[in-house]
Amino acid sequence: MSTGETGVAAVLAAKQAEVEAEVAALSAPPEDTGGIGFGKRVGDGTSIAVERLALVAAHGRMVVLLAEIRRARAKLDEGSYGRCDTCGAPIPEGRLEALPWAVQCVACASRPT
């Protein structure tokens, strides 16, 4: 592994640990188990429900990010890091600097799924 790859590996490992901790925190059972309701009036139950919906969405995003980080680490190990998973083109260096876990070029990442 080259010096650059070693640096990327360290960044990816640190980000993976951070995201795994975040996922674990978001997966923990809620401390407040108060009643949830969606009545005509906004009350504590509605606030709790909205907060939980936001946590579920955040958890989903973190799980996707974790999968991307794990894929980038696998690509680094197999020697295909920096190449798009979809089209095989090189991923621009600037994109990899901004998102070291990017596994698609900008064009492929921008396409609707």
N, C-alpha and C positions, 0 to 999 in steps of 0.2 A: 504494500500500500504506500503510495507516495505521501509526501508531507501534506499536500493539499487535501488528499483523500482522508488522511488521519484527522485533519482539522474538521472536515465535513462530518466524519464519523462521530467525533466528539460533540459537535453541535447537535447532530441528530439524536445521539444518546441522551443528552441533557434535555432536549425538547420532549423526547419520548417519556422520560421520567416525570417531567413537569405535567404533561398531558395525562399520563396515567394517574397521577395524584389528583388532578382535577376531576377526572372521570370517577375515581373512587369517592371523592367528596360529593359529587353530584348524585352518585348512586346510593349514598347513605339514606336511610329512612328519615323523613322529616321530623324535626323536633316538635313542631306544633301540629297536632292532629285535630285541630278545631274543625268544626263543621264547615263544609263547603256548600255554597248555594249560589244560584244564578237567578235570584228573584228580581223584582222590579227596582229594588233599592240596593244601592251599593253599600255593602257592609263588610265586616271582617271576613266573612266566609268568601265573598267575591274576591276580595284582595288576596286571600290565601290561594284561591283557585287560579287567579291570574299569575301569581308568583310561581306556582307549581308548573303551570303551562310554560312559562319562560325557562324554568329549570330543565324541563323535559327537552325543549328546543336546544338549549345550551348543551345538554348531555349528548344529544344527537350529533351536533356539530363537532364536539370533542371526540366522539367515537370515529367519525369520518376522518378527522385530522390524525388520530392515532393510527388508523389503517394506512393513511398516506405516508406517515413517518416510517412505519414498519416496512412498507413497500420500497421506499427510498433506501432504507438500510439494506434490504435484500438486494436491490439493484447495485448498491455499492459493493456488496460482497461478491456478486456474480460478474461485476465488471461492466455493467450496462448503465451505470449512473450517468445522468446528463443526457440521456437519449429518451425521446418521447415513447411512452408505452403504446400509444395509439398509432402514430405514423412512422416512428423510428428516426425522425429528424433530431438533430441536436437541440437541446433546450438552451436558449440564450443564457449566457453567463450572468447577466443582470437579474434574470428571473431566478436563477439558482442562488444568487446572493440574497435576494429578498425572501425567497421561499426555498430553503435547502431541501425540503421534502417534496418539491414539485416533481411529478412523474409524467407530466404532459407539457408539450410546448404551449404557447399562448393560444395559437389557433385551435388546437384540439381541446384545450381546457375551456375555451369560449363557446364551443358548440353545445347546443342544447342536447340533453341526454334523452 
